[in-house]
Amino acid sequence: MTGETRVVAVLGPTNTGKTTYAIERMLGHRTGIIGLPLRLLAREVYDRVVAARGPSVVALVTGEERIVPPRTQYWVCTVEAMPEGMGCDFLAIDEIQLCADPERGHVFTDRLMRARGLHETLFLGAETMRGPIRELVPSAQFVQRERMSTLTYSGPKKISRMRPRSAIVGFSVENVYAIAELIRRQKGGAAVVMGALSPRTRNAQVDMYQNGEVDFLVATDAIGMGLNLDVDHVAFSSLVKFDGRRMRPLAPNELAQIAGRAGRGMKDGTFGVTGEAPPLEEPVAQSIMDHRFTPLKKLNWRNHALQFGTIDRLIQTLESPPDHEILVKARESDDLSALKALAQIAEVAARCTDGTSVKLLWDVCRIPDFRGISHAEHSGLLESIFNYLHESGQLPNDWLARQIKRIDRTDGDIDALSKRLAFIRTWTYVAQRKGWTDDESHWRDAARSVEDRLSDALHERLTQRFVDRRTSVLLRRLGQKEAMVAEVSNTGEVTVEGEFVGKLEGFRFSQDKGAGVAEAKTIKTAALQALAPQFHLRADRFYNAPDTEIDFTEQGGLIWGKDAVGKLVAGAEALKPQVEVFVDDVAGPDVAQKVQRRLQHFIDRKIASLFEPLLTLSRDEALTGLARGFAFQMVEGLGVLPRAAVADDVKALDQDARGALRKHGIRFGQFTIFMPLLLKPAPTRLRLVLWSLIQGVQDFPEAPPPGLVTIPADTAAPAGADTMAGYRISGERAIRIDMLERLADMLRSENSRAGFEAKADMLSITGMTLEQFADLMQGLGYKAAKAERAKVKASVAAATTTDADTASEKPDAAAVDATTVVSVDEKTKPDAPTESPVSVAPEPANAASIDGDVDEATAEPEMEVFYTFTWGRPARNTGQPNRRSGNERTQGKNKPAGKGRRGGPHKDKEKGKGGQKFSARPPKPEKKIDPDNPFAAALMGLKDNK
């Protein structure tokens, strides 16, 4: 198109409205076409034109997308995809300065020299193109446009200090991802824009930024090509880039193209550096602010007049040198490299025997290497496509379906999805080529649907990885300094502005554990600010809550429902603990005081309820003298005192004093003095907590499970914990003190000097095995002699018993069968008493079995183990029986049961016969009758009748 036409070069820096001007001029004509540098920008302009004229007259043509209505009037294309020979009234090329680009410059130069509209042609670009355009298009007119806003250099700035509505530019995928991850942690998230993204993904990311869901944008230099974004500041994370062959520094005009994205419209913008990028040199920064750059001297060019006679001839024409001094031959591009590689393949060369085949080969070679795996891999794919097209004229449906299906997966991470998107772009491009498939519409839609699914999945992964919506929302609302709405669910979950931020546990906020270190501060600040009214409402509800909703833990914690609201601390007295509340500072002192008062009321009432007998004892003014002093000790001991610890005080109490104390429910046991009502599970649980507080214990001992008579002895527990739990350690186990007193009552009737065996009742009330009971008795100060004997069979015993009364009177020694006692104590003295239990001769052998098959007389008897218990020496200084020593288990003597009582010696014991000596207890004084006893008169009558 070289006829008469008005050619205008509209030159100027960024943000001068050049693209908008071109769209307006195009819509002023009946038909028009505009070429843009990026697929993303083409989609943006297409949407704008569709909004102005409707989709029925607007076409979009890019390498991978083709939307062409039947009545198309306006074509929006990438520069490479612009159709030739359209004869449109208007034609425009945007970013014409890309003529100097090493990779794509030859395409822009070709459009500059050969593309024209019938009535008007516009070239839009930087002022640096004035000289080349004047040389190559002498008839061109020039229009200078000034920037609508001011661009200022602000120097280096840390990402953590970057203000909202900023764009950070990186020049590699890894760099972009690293910056986006950092911003997510510190600022709540960022949108990601790269040239490799599909338009669908890019638009979704940009929409997040434009709608204010995120305040930061991380992008490659793709944003420099006309993308109109609401950016106030552009920061460069690097000043060098890889241009496909080497790392090189960015030229000032390249920096200006990107920095110019800041301050769109009439709004001023700033630019600077961040991260590891060094500060810009003053001349460079000044040239960017003043929009003054070195004019371009050379443009890249490649011959457009191609000859397809042979492959070699095609390559020669592609490598022809330019005929103008301002033009330089473009370096070898990917399509030319692919052509040379395929020309070396014998099968391909054999097929290219005519111009049509060579042209087909060139069209195949122009398929972009979207995948970027390797030149060999790309050449192999192009070879397969060319062979199919040359052989049958179309790509096989099954082969093309397999290629697309293999990519149709939305699993994987960002990198995997990005690679699949690159792969599908190849087939999207192929599907757009006319005549390459039997059903262009079907394969175009198939490839497009896969690309859309991958694009949506990639957008989702990008958002998940680089956007913390919660932190972003909260930061934005904090910046607006408006009151935020907080909601607390029945389970305590807190949402602020609809975002979950954590849980309100009692009166303390516990933020979401999934938050990172950087966002945690933002979440807590926003949550506590929004929760301030909730604290007061919750405090009122707590203050009016019944005691049944509040409880204490075995470690002294105070809970309301399931939430910890405070803890007990030691007070001046054991029964007067104090309360420390768990309330966040932001709730304020009023809330803390209200919670503290309610908890103090709770624990005071709990103590008054569970320790009512003890508190009544402490307030009894009738108690005087020793009784009052003993009552004070009981209060200090929380209702339980080891008798050995107060033995002297007990002896000093007269019967009147004891009677007065018994009226309060105090029981004077052999081992423990206690109040039975306070041995119940609830008082015991509270007593352990109060005792641990006053003792300063770090780990409070736990109350034993209710209902157990004995429990394993806890050797790690602090001294005295067993008594506070209502137990007494004896051997390897601890026995409940009230059951121990019942056992002591049983033991009083046994002859502990001569020895006795455990009765069934003794084992029953302790719930122990015989071995455990022996260990318990040794812990109480008894000696346990272990022995074996033949087990008595019930049937034989019934047949041979001659004196049932005798057997019942002497259950420990009288045997109803021929019983042989075998001692397992090797130290049994030879001169031990030889008196043996009553025994009966065994039955004759012929009576042992009806069938006579087994002779029981000769069978070995079944043996059983038994223990004989005798009193040992009292424990020194403690008033308690000795704990067993290592060999006490086997030091018992096999002696018959004596007839003595209370462990004392027999009255007829002879002196000087070398027998074992025992200390006799003094006779028990006659118990006085308590005059306050309601049965006192009856008891006195019985006493007088004796």
Disulfide bonds with the S-S distance in Angstrom:
none
